[in-house]
């Protein structure tokens, strides 16, 4: 019998994540800027590649209504448990958790019907080889979902459906999939960048 893969530990209630919510930089974060969260503007966001859900939860903490889409059943189940725990916790967690909707399907299939205002895409990137390994939950996530060979198709689908904006998190030095339009702008960090398309 093939051994079962480890399910990532997903929690929004641990001390480290609480600290990130309260001291993480708020709307000054590159993530928030890339998604268009500015003073006086809070878009509805579809996170098309939910994964561990932390970016989506952070965006909900900043006031956005967030739809998380996850196509891997074990990850979806772990996210649902983590959201249920957050909704039963104190207001710091329960309030943003109440603004999150979790769906299980392929985002390429769902996006046309959702007609999203803003889409966030953070596909599974190639495993690191020269730098330090990512933390265990992300390694467990990679074992289950693998890489995302259809990332280019997902981005193109989002560009065809999003009403206002698509933001893609991508390795800083990696090239984007072929046949994408020129981005409106990029926000670059040390290892990753946010590629933003304004519709």
N, C-alpha and C positions, 0 to 999 in steps of 0.2 A: 504494500500500500504506500502510495506517495505521501511523504510527511507534509502536514499542513504548514503553511507559511505563517510566521509570527504576525499578529495583527498589531499595528502601531498603537502605542499608548497615546490617546488623545485626551487632553484635559484643558478646560478653560478656567479651572478653579485653583490650580496650583499657585504657589507664592510667586514664582518667577513670572508667570503670565500676568498675575495681578499687578506686579510691579511694572511690567511693560505697558499695561493699560494706563496706569496713573502717572508714569514718568517717562513715557516713550516718545514724547515730542509732539503729540496731538496732530493738528492739521499742518504743522510744519514738516512732518515726515514726507519723504519723497513719495511714498505710496499714496498718501492722501493727496498730494499735489498732482500726481499722475492721474488720479481718478477724478479730479476736478472738485474736490472738497475745499472750498474757499469760504471766507467770511461771508455769511449770508446765502451760501449755496450748498445744498446737500443733495446730490443726485441719488436716485435709486440705482443700485448696482447689482449686476449678475456676475458672480464669481464662477466662471465656467469650468474651472479646474480646482475644486475645493481642497482636495488633499487633506492636510491636517487641520484646515479651517481657521488657522490663526489670523491670516490676513483679513479674511472675511469678517471674523469676530471683531477685529480691531476697527475695521471700517464701520461696523454697526455701533461700536462704542463711540465713534465720532458722530453718530447721528443718522447714518444712512440706513435705509431699508435694503437688506442684502438677501439675494437668492443664491444659495450655494448649490452647485450641481456636481455630483460625484457619480461616476459610472461603475466603480468597483464596489461590489456589494459588501465585502468586509469593511472597507473604509467608510462607506455610507453608514453601516450599523454602528461603528465606533463613533462617528460624528454625532449620530442621533443620541447615543448614550451621553456623550459629553455635553450636548446642548440641553438634554433633559436635566442633567446635574446643574448646569449653569442657571437654568430657569427656576430651579428650586433653591438657589443660593441667595445671597444678599443682593441689594439693588445694583451694586457695581457690575455684577454679572447678569442678573436676571433682566435688567432693563435692556441692554443690548441684545441679549439672547431672544427677547420677545420680538425683535425686529428682523430675525433671521428665519427664512424659509429654506428647508433642505429638500432637494429633489434627487432622485436616483434615475439617471439615464445618461445617454451620450449627449453632451451639450450641442453637438452638431445637429442632432435631431430636435432638441428642445428650443433652441434659440429662435427659429422663425416664428413659432407660436407665442413665445414670450414677448416679442417685439421690445427688447430691452432699451432703456435709455442709455446706459453705460455698461460696458462689458470689461471685466478684468480677466486676463489669461496668464497663468503661471504654469506652463507645461513642465513636465519632468525633464530636466536637462541632463546631458551626459554626466556620468559619474566622475567625481574628481579623481585625478591621478597624481598631481604634483603637490597639492595643498592638503591641509588637514582634512580628515574625514568629517562628514557632516554627522550630526548627532544620531543616536540609535533610532528614534522614531522615524526620521527621514530615510534611514537605510532600510528599515522594515517596510516603509511605504514603497520604496523603489522595488523591493522584492516582489510585492504584490502587483503593482501597476506597470512595472517596467518603464521603458522610455515612451515618449509620445510621438511615434512616427507620423501621426496625422496632425501635428501641431499647426503646420501650414494651412491645412484644410480648415481647421477650427478657426484660425485667425481670419481667413477669407470669409468664412461663414459669418463670423461676428461683424466684420466690416459691412457685410450685406444686410445685417439685421439691426445693428445699433443705431439709435436715433441721433446720438450726440457724440459718443466717444468710445474708443477701444484703447485700452492700455495693456501692454504685454510686458511681462517681466522676462528678461533674457540675459544670458551671460554677457558681460561687458565686451569681451573680445570676439564673441562668436557672431557669424553672419546670420541674418534672418533667412527664413525660407524664401525660395525663389518666387517671383511673380507677385510680390506684395507692392502696393503703392508706396510712394515716398512718405515716411512718417511726418507728422506736423512738427514734432520736436522730440528730444530724448532727455531723460534725466539720468546721468551716469553716476554710479557709486564705485567702490573699490573693485568689486567682483561682478556686480550685476548692473543692469540699466533698465529703465522703464521707457519703452518705445510707445509713443502716444500718437494716435490717429484721431483727429477731430473731424467729425462728419459734417 
